Amino acid sequence: MQPLPVEYFSALAELPNCRHVFTRRIAGIDVSHNKAEALARLEKAHQQIRHATGFGDWPLLTAEQIHGDKIAIVDLADCRGSRVGCEDKHFSGCDGIITNQHGVAVGIYVADCCAVYIVDPKTPAIGLVHSGRKGTEFGVVSNAIAQMAARFGSNPGDLIVQLSPCIRPPHYEINFAAKIVEQCRAQGLHNINDGGICTACHVDVYYSYRAEKGRTGRMLALLGLL
């Protein structure tokens, strides 16, 4: 049996109360199309990965990802205290989602932009944010952190942040990953993790919007509370 085209991050894998995964390039699927067509072609494979990694029966919450700074908040009012009260939902006009609900999968699609995982293991609460050049300039990750503090009472010093693989210099003129780290530190975070992997440097492993001139697939980042 072939191994799943996914990866995990050690900073999150050691946490007992959350589940995460980051998909890689999936062999055998032609994704040299626009975003909608590429995602349609990847949907079945992504569903299989969700089932294989424990997210299969969890509602999936996704964001539209418009390169802005708006964060969707999913709390008791949305899920009525039980995952059976939640349904799959797509949040228009948002680039991130935060929640304190268990058994709910938060998903972000990326192909050069960064998927930023945020975990508060004490409250507990989580956030998953899409942050590329524009979103980083708007401070979308900082907004998510502020919203987690305001809505769920998260202490920034308790938060654990993980940056996904994303495009970096010399393949991109701005190192927005470094700016995300700076913004997190400015918010009072200490546990910030970044493997430094560039998607455009490894198109055999990841999809890269710039390296593949806009006609490529997307990696799916998933995060949820157990």
Number of C-alpha atoms within 10 A of each C-alpha: 3 4 5 13 16 17 13 13 16 10 14 22 13 10 12 10 17 20 20 21 22 22 23 22 23 21 9 6 12 13 20 14 14 12 16 10 16 18 19 13 16 20 12 11 15 19 13 13 20 20 13 11 15 15 23 15 13 20 18 21 20 23 24 15 21 15 21 20 24 23 25 21 18 17 17 13 9 15 16 12 14 13 17 13 12 21 14 12 12 14 16 13 16 21 27 32 25 24 24 22 23 20 22 27 28 30 25 26 23 25 27 26 25 27 29 24 26 24 28 25 18 11 15 18 26 29 27 30 31 30 31 25 20 15 23 23 16 16 19 26 31 19 17 25 25 17 19 28 15 11 14 19 14 22 17 19 13 16 24 20 24 22 22 27 26 26 29 21 12 11 14 15 10 14 16 23 24 14 15 25 20 14 17 21 16 11 16 14 19 16 15 18 18 16 11 14 14 20 25 25 17 15 15 13 16 25 26 28 21 16 19 14 9 15 17 23 31 23 25 22 26 25 25 27 21 12
